[in-house]
Amino acid sequence: MPATPSELPLFAALTPLHAIPGRIRFRYRSNDNGVDAPAIERALQHLAGVVAVRANPRIRSLAVVYDAQATDAERLSAELLACVPVPRNGAAPPARRDTLDAVTRNAGMLLLGNALPQAMRLPATLSAATPLFAEAADDLRTVGVNSHVLEALAVGISTARKDFTAANTTLFMLALGEHLEQSIARRSDDLLRSLLRPDTGLVWVERDGVECRITADELAIGETVVVGAGATIPVDGTILSGEALVNEAAMTGESVPVAKGRGGKALSGTVVEEGRLRIYAEHVGRHTAVARIADYVEASLASKSQAQLGAAKLADKLVPAVLGLAGTALVGSGDWRRAAAVLQADYACALKLATPVAFKSAMHRAGKAGILMKGADVLERLAEADTFVFDKTGTLTTGRLEVTDSVTFDKTFTADDLICLAASVEEHYFHPLALAVVEAARMRHGRHFDHTEVQFIAAHGVASVVDGKRIVVGSRHFVEEDEGIAIDARQRAQITRLYRQGKTLLYIGFGGRLLGVIALKDQPRANAAATVARLRRLGAKKILMLTGDHRERAEELAAALGLDACHAELLPDEKAEIVRRLKENGARVAFIGDGINDAPALAGAHVGIAMQRGADIARLTSDVVLLEDDIDLVAEAKASADATLKLIAGNYRLTVGINTAILAAAAFGRLSPIASSILHNGATLGILLNALRGGTRRPRQRKPARGAA
């Protein structure tokens, strides 16, 4: 059940306008919850540290006086964004007044103003302009001269000259522009939130053997949740019973529904397409995977990049210049119309809005491509990255062993026979080595060797009996020392050769002698080399690998992928230390990893990128989380960041160029106030629509990566 208006937070966005210790003023954008000033003040006064609240919905201004000993501006902003309406005596909140109302009113004034009696035109225009004048007066008192003050001056000049058509046209264009600008900004927020599958709010649980329906807020750890076809799984947990096909695309990027059954893991935000599951709830509410992603998205909506902050500061600095140009035009020509035309155009709207819209749209498109960015500043830092440092296992490699060699020391057994014999007893064992051998046997379609009951010897291997002979499959220690099987010089030479190639060896003893060895190796991802090459084309100056693995294996992989260098046999803190030294030498480091041991390096890098199947701590520590198990998404993220910053720079040049041309034309009397208003607002909307592309790039056809880690 979607949230009702009264359940929505009061504010969709808050922009700090002025702050001193103990007092802060915001410009806010409200959600569709229809609250008035008393409702806002009533909802906010219960917050810890809040002393007084003054809200003005007409100009969307919110002033908060707070106790600086009990809270601070940053914490207060976060708490304000989480506030919901508190109705008085259960009464429904009044109807919401938004920017569309202003568009309608000012359109009516523009169309009907000239039909009014002469004596009524001035009061009618002043009435329509009152919200603008009030907002400008408030801004002038608290933050000084800004774009709203310029707009109010333009309308005031036209009204004073009794040019009511110009005044009403300006009011209409301002209202229309503000409505469209807010709609575009709101759409960019909604695009980001659309990455998350909406929660139904109601779930089925089993209590005392009876199924009942409760709200998601009532769910507790340990509940048995029942999910049928078409429903979204609301918890993270373990499947107790049932079978189903689950669409995990929203969370893992896997395009094909996954078969799930008893003992399998259920992930919140995924959808049961067929079947029915009973799930033991291990993580509920704000602790589920989908809720953590929601937190990332909400945080990204509030984050500001240096480009965004810089654009806002520049816009504020240019306001006095526009005011000065208007005064110069008035003094030089004596024409109030020129001054009013100049005041219609400024840089603030496009500069302040286009940059965040571009970032948010880019983050949405990245999310749809399988890349979760945790803020606009992440895109900016990723665009600046010039050094990429990769972990090895599970990042540049699949993290899954594959059989590379099968060496038999008995001519009656072929290499394939050796694999199939080992697989026949290993198929009941779920160790990574066993799974790799079973998969190799399946690919060869070899015969199955009948055997007796399998023994599992912890940390050693497995044993059974085939054709009356004891078979053991496991480590060298298990075969040679525990089982007493001799290894001769010829066999040792071949074993040493395989070991020096960086391969993991599985020993097979049969009938008291060494039958052979199977060599396995963690394989590079199929597109790892292509990803490295693409990063170089995108401007990476240096690409390194850090790993705790053996030096020989690391150097072999680094050479195969064309890396600049590798550091092997490292502890977690040593990885972080190398990243720190790179940063001290001026490198802008992006670190890509997946394990718990990568968390310190991920946190210490300029940008940390976690693989899709990485450990929870790696995903939480990182700035970017890949939602698909595809290493090429690292290069895709870099390309998206570069394209976004390029778009923002282009919008900046457009904004300055177009508005400078409008201001010059207005100052020389080439544009009327009406024409100046239309051109300025039209250009601003065009730039915002361009920003909504969010660094769009031509989509590439990417095949899902096989051999997932």
N, C-alpha and C positions, 0 to 999 in steps of 0.2 A: 504494500500500500504506500503510495508516494506521500511524502510529508505534506501536511496541510500548511497553509500560509502562516498560522500561528506557531508552527513547530520550526519554521525556518529561522536562522539567525537574523537579528535585526539588520545587520549590515553585510552587504556583499563585498564592500571594499572601504578602506579608510585611508585617507591621504593626509599626513601631518602637514599643517600649514604654518603653525607658529608654536614654539615651545619655550617656556622658561621653567626653572625648577619649581615644581608644584602646580604647574598649569600647562595644558596643551590644548590646541584647537585643531580639529580635523575637518576636512571636507569628506562627506560620506556618500556612498551610493547604497541605497536600501534594497533589500529583497522585497518580493511581492507579499508583504505582510501588513500593509496598510496602517502603520502606527503613526500617531501624532506625537507632538512634543511631550505632553505629559506621560504618554506610554513609554517613550524612550527614557525620560528621566526616571520614571518608576523602575524600569528594568535595570538601570545602570547604578542606582544609588546603593544597591545591596553589595556591590563589589568591594572587596577589601581595599581600604586606603582611599576610596572615593569620598570627597568632602562635599562637592556640589557639582551639578550637571546643568548645562543650559543648551537646549536644542532648538534649532530653527529649521524645520523641515522645508520651508519655502525656499531657502537658499542652501539647504543641505549642509548646515554648519553645526558643529558639535563642540562645545567648550567644556572641558573637564578640569576641575580643581581637585588635586589629590594630595595625600600626605606622602611626601618624598621618603619618609622613614619606613613606610609600610609597603610601598610599591615603587615602580619606576615606569617611565614612558613605554619601554619595550614590552614589559609584562602587561601593562595596562592595555596596550593596543591588542595584544593577543586575547585578553579576556573580553574586551569589547567585541571583537569579531565572533566570539563564541556565544554572546548573549542572545537570548530569545525573548519575545514579548511576554509581559506579565499583564493579562487582561484585568481590568478593575471589576470586581464583583461578578466575574464570569461573563461580562458583556462582550459582545463581539467587537473587534476593533473597527474604527471607522474606515470608510473607503480610502484607498491609497491615491494620493495626488502625485503623478510623476511627470516626466518631461513631455509626454504626449499631450497632457492637458494644456501645457503652455503653448505647444504648437497649435492646438485647436483654437485657443483663445486669440492668439496673435494672428492666426490666419483670418479669423472673423473680423478682427480690427482692420486688417489690411484690405479686406474685400468690402467692408461696410463703412469704414471710417469716413470716407468722402461723402457718404449719403447722410451722415449725421448733420444736424443743424450746426452752424458755425460756432455757436456758443458751447456746444457739447464736445467739440473735437479735442480741445485741450484737456479737459478733465478725463476724457476716455483714454487718450494716449498716456497721460500721466498715470492713470490706474493700471494700464497694461505694463507700464515701465517700472512700477513700484518694486516688484521683486528684484529686478536688475539693480535699481538704485540702492535697495537695502543690502544686497550682497556686496556691491561695490563699497558702500559705506563701512560695512563690517570688515572687508578686506583692507581698506585704507587705514582703519583704526588699528588692526592687528598685524598686518604684514607689509603695509605700504602700498605703493603704486604697483598694480599688476594688470593683467589683461582685462579683468572684469571692470577695473576702474576706467581703462581706456574705452571700453565698450559703452559704459554708462555716460562718459563724457560725450561720445559721438551722438548717442540718443538725446542727451540733454541739449547739445548745440542745435540739433535739427528741430527739437521741440521748441526751444526758445525762439528760433527763427520762424516758427509756425509752419515749418516744412513737415507737416504731419505724415505725408506719404513716405518721405525718407525715414522718419522716425519709426513708423509702423513696419516698413519693409525691413529695417535693420533688426527690430525686435523679432519679427517672424524668422528672419534668416538665422539670428542667434539661437532662437528656440529650436528651429529645425536642425541646425548644426549640432547643438548640444544633444538633442535626442538621438540623432544618428551616431554621434560620437560615442555616447553611452551604450547604444545598442551594439556597436562594433566592439567596444571594450568588454561588454557583458558576454558577447559571443565568444571572444577569445578565452574568457574564463570558463564558459560552458564547454568549449572544445576540450580544454584540459580535463574538466570533470567528467567528460564523456568517456575518458579512458577507463573509468570504473563502471562496472555493471551495477545498476541501481539495486539497493536492498529492498526486498518485498516488505520487510517490517514484521511479517508473521512467519513462524516456523512450526513444523510438527515435531513433537517430542514424544517419547514413550515413557510413561510414569506408571509404576505398579502394573505393568503389562497392558496399559491402556494408552492409546494414542490420543493426544490432545494438542490443540493449537495455542501457542503463546506468542507474545511479542518477542522480537529479537533481544530487547533489553533484559528480558527475564531469563535468558539462557545462562546457564552456569557450567563451569568445567565439570566433566563427569556425566553430563546429560547424555541420553541416547537420542540422537537426532535422526528423524526419518525423512528421506528426500526421495521424491518420485520423479517420473519423467517430466521434463519441462521446467523443473524447479532449480533455483540456484542454491548451491551448497553454502550454508551460512557460517560454517565453522571450519577450523583446521582440526583434523583428527584421524583416527584409525577406523577402518571399516570393520564392523563386527560381523555383519552378514549381508547377503544379497549380492547380486551381480548387475552391472550397468555399464553402458557406454557413456563416458564423461567427456564433454567438450572443454578442454583446458586452454583453448586458444587465448582467452583474455588474460591468463596468468603466465603461461609458459610459451606461447607462440606456436605450440604444436597444432598443426592444421587438421590432423586426423584424430577423431574421437578415440580415447584410450579406454581399454577394457579394465574395469576395476572389480575387485572381489575381496573376500575376507582377508584381512591382514594388510591390505593396501592402504595408501595414504590418500586422504581426501583434503582438497585445498579449497578454501573459501573463494567465492567469486567464480567458480567453475560451474558448468551446467550439466545436469543429468539429461542426456538425450533419449536413452532407452533404459528400462529397468528400474530397480528400486534398491536403495541402500539404507542400512542402519549404521550410524556413525557414532563412535565414542568421541565426545567433544573434548579436545585438548587445549585449544585456544579459542576464546570467544570474544565478541565485542571488539574493543580497540586493540586487542592483541593478535587478531587474525592477520594473515598475509595481506588480504585485500584492504583491511583497515590501515595497515602500515603504509601501503601505497597511497591510500587516500590522504594520510598525513603528509606524505611527500608532496602530493599535488596541492594541498591546501597551503603548505609552506611555500611552494613555488609561486603561488598566486601573490603572496605578500612580499616575496624577495625582490630586491632591486639591484640591478647591475650598475657598474660604474658608468656605462654608456647612458643608462636611463637617468641616473643622478646628474651626470654632466649635462645632458640635454635640458633637464629641468632648470639647473642653475643658469645655463646660457639663456634660456627663454626669459627668466626673471631679470637677467642683466640687460636684455635688449628692450625691455618695456620702457625704461626712462629715455632711451634713444628715440623710440617711436613718439613718445610724448614731446620730446624736444623738437623732432621733425615737424610735428603738427603745429607747435608754437612758431617755428621758423616760417612755415608756410603761411600762417595767419599774419604774422608781422610783415612778411615780404609782399604779400598780395592784398591783404586786408579782406580776404574772402573767407568767411566762416565755413563755406561749403568745402573748401580745400582741407581745412583743419579737420572737419567731420569725416571727410573721405579718408584722410590719413589714419585717423583713430579707428577706422573700421578694420584695418589690417594689422596684425601682429604675428609674432612667431610662436607664441606660447602654446596654442592648442596642438598644432601639428608636432612640435618638438616634444611636448610632454606626453602625448598620447601614442604617437606612432611607434616609439621605441618599445614600450611595454607590450603593445599589441603584437609587434613583430616577434618579440621573444616568446610570448605565450603561444602564438600560432605555430612557431617553430617547434616548441616543446610538444604541442599536440601532435604535429606530424611525425615527430620523432617517436612519440609513444605508439602511434599507429604502425610505425615501421619496426617496433620491438625495442625501443630505447627509451628508458625512463630517466629524464633529467630532473634533478632535484632543485631547480631554481634557474632564474635568468642569468645569474652570475656564473653558473656552471657553464652555460653556452659560451659566455664571454671568455672564461678561463681556458676552455677547450680550444677555442679559436686561436688563443695565444700559444698553446702548447707546441713546443718544438722538439721535445725529447720524449719518446715513448718507451716505457720500461715494462716488459712482460714477465709474469711468472711463467714457469714451464708447464708443469703437469696440470691438466684440466683447462689450460688457457691456450698455449700454442700447440699442445697435444690434446688428444681426445680424453686422456685420463682413464682410458680403458685398454687393457692389454690385449694384443692380438698375437696369434701364433705366427712366427716367422720361419722357423726351422723345425724339422722333425728328423732326428738323427738316430738311426737304429744300428745296434751292434750285433744283430742276429739276421742273417740273410733270409731266413724263413719269414721274416716280418718286413713288409714294406713300410715306407714312411707314413703312408695313410693308415696302414694297419695299426701302427704304434699310436697314432692320434685317436683312432676309434676305440682301441683297447683301453686307453686311459680315460676316454670320455665315458665309456660304459660304466665305470665305477665312480667317476667324478660327477655324473649327472644328478646325483642326489645331494650334492654338496654345493653351497652357495658362495664359496670363496671366489674372488675375482679371477684367480688362476683357473679354477675349475670351470667357471662360466665361459672363459675364453676358449678352453680346450673343447668343451661341448659345442660351442658355436662353430669352431673349426671342423669338427666331425660332421656337424649338420651340413655345412657347406660342401663337404666331400661326398655325402650320401653313402658313407661306408657302412659296413655291417656292424651289428650290435653283438657284443660278446656276453653270453649269459654268465652270471656270476652268483655267488651266494650273498648273504647279507653283508652289507658294507659296514666296516668299522671306521669311526671317525676318531683320529688321534689328534687332540688339540695342539695347534701350533706346529704340527708336523705334516699331516696328510691323511690319506685314507688307505684302507687295506681290505682285501676280499680274496675270494678263491675263484679262479677260472680254469676249467678243465682239470680240476684237482690240484692246481698249483697256486701257491700264494702270490698275489700281486699287491705291490705297494706303490703308491704314487705320492710323491711329496718332495720335501727338501733333501739336499745332499746329506745333511746331518742325520735325517730320519733313515735314509736308504743305506748309507755307508756305516754309520756308527750304531744306530739302534737295531737295524736289521742285519748288520754284519756282511753286507754285500761289498765285494772287492771291486775297485776301479783300477784297471791296468794303465800302463803308460800311454798306450795308443788312445785310449778313451780319455785320459786326462788331457792330452794335447788338443783334442777336438773340443772338450769342455772349456779349456782355457781360451781357445780361439773365440768361442761364442760369448764367453763372459767379457772378454776385452772389447767386444762389439757393443757392450752396454746392454746385453739382453738378460732377462730373468730366466732361470733354468728350472725345469720341472723334471725330476728323475723318476724313471719307471723301472722297478725291480720285479722280475718275474721268475719264479722257480728258483730263487736264491742267487740269481745273477743279474747284472745290470743289462736290461734289455735295450735301453736307449734314453735319450733326453729330448725334451721338447723345449724349444726356445721361444720366449714371448717378449714383446716389446710394446711400450706405449707409443702409438703412431702419431706423427704430426697431423694436425687437421689438414684436410684436403686443400683448403683455401688459405692456409696460414702464410705461405710464401707470397701469394697474390695480395693478401692483406698488407703484408710488410711493404711490398712494392707500391701499393696504392698510397700508403701513408707517406712514402718518400715523395710521390708526385704531389701530395697535398702539403708538402713543405717540411716534413719531419727531417731535422738535421741529424739526429742520432736515434738508433733503435737498439735497445739492449735487452738482455734476458737475465733474470735473477732466479736462482733455484737452489733448493737444498739437495738436489740430486747429485750423483757422481759427476766428476769433472769431465770424464771421457764422453759420457752420454750427452752432457750439456754442450760441449764443444762440437760434437758431431751434428747436433740439431741446429746450433747457431750457424754453422757453416752451410748446412743444407738450405736454411731459410734466408741466408744473406744478411745476418745481423751484424752490427758493428762490433759488438763484444758480448761476452757472457761472463757471469760470476756464479760459480757453483759451490756446493757444499756449504750453503749459508744458513744461519739461524735467523728466525724472524726479526730480531732486533738488528742483525747485520744488514738485512734488506732495507730496513728503515734508515739505517745509517748511510747506505749508499745513495738513497734518494735524497737525504739531507745534504750530502756533499755535492751532489749534482745541482741542487738548488742554490747552494752557496756559490757555486761557480757560474751562476747566471742562467742556468737551464730552466725552462718552464716545463715541468715534468708531469706527464700523464702516466699513472701506474695502472696496469691491468692485471687483476688476480682473481682467485676464487676461493682460497682456503682461509681457515682461521689464522694460519701463520702469515697471511698477507695483510691482515688488518692494520698493523702498525704502518706499513708502507703505504697502504691505501689512504690512511688518515694523514700521513705526512706529505703526500704529493700535492701539487697544485690542483690536479684533478684525479680522483680515484674512480676507476671503472671496474665494476664487479661483473663476473660472468653469470649467466642465467642460473646455472646450477651450483652457484657458489654457496659457501656457508652463510648462515644468517648474519653473523657478525661482519662478514665481508660486505654483504649487501647493505647493512645498516651504516657501516663506516664510509661507504663510497659516496661519490657525488652523482655517478651515473650507474644505473643497473640495466644490464641487457636482459630483455624479456624473452629472447630466443637464444638457443645455444649455437650461435653463429659468430665466429671471430671477426668476420667481415663487418659486423655492426660497429666495431671500434672505428674502422675507417669511415663508415657511414655517418657515425656521430660527429667525427671531425669535419667531414664534408658539409654536414648540415650546419654546424656551428660557423664554419667559414662563410657559407652562403648567407646565413642570417646576419652576420656582422657586415657583410658586403651590402645587403639590402638596407640595413640601418644607415650605413654611410651614404648610400644613394638617396634615401629619403631625407637625410639631413641636407644634402646639397640641393635637392628639389625644394625643400621648405625654405631655405635661405634664399635661393634664386628666385622662386616665384613670388614670395612675399616682398622681397626687396624690389622687384619690378613693379608690383602693385603699389607699394609705398611711394616709389619714385614717380609713377604716373599720377597718383593722387596728389602728391605735393606740387606737381607742375600743372595741375588743373585738368588733366586728361581724363580723370574718372570722377563721376559723381559719387556721393555717399552710397547710393543704392548700388551702382555698378561695382564699387569697391567692396561692399559687403557681399555681393553675390560671388564675385571672383575669389575673395578670400575664403569664404566658407566652402565654396565648391572645390577649391584647391586643397583645403584641409581634408575634406572627405575623400578626395581622390588619393591623397597620400596615405590616409588611414586604410583605405581599401587595398592599396598596394602593400601596406604593412601586414595586412591580414594574410597575405600569401606566406608570411613567416619563413622566408628563405627557401621557398619551394624549389626543388630540383627535379629534373626529369627522372621518373621512377625507373629503377633498374629491375630486371627480372632476376630475383635471387632464388636459387634452389635451396630448400632446407638443408642445413648441414647434417651430414650423416656421421655416424661415429661420434654421437654426442657424448660429452664428458659426463 
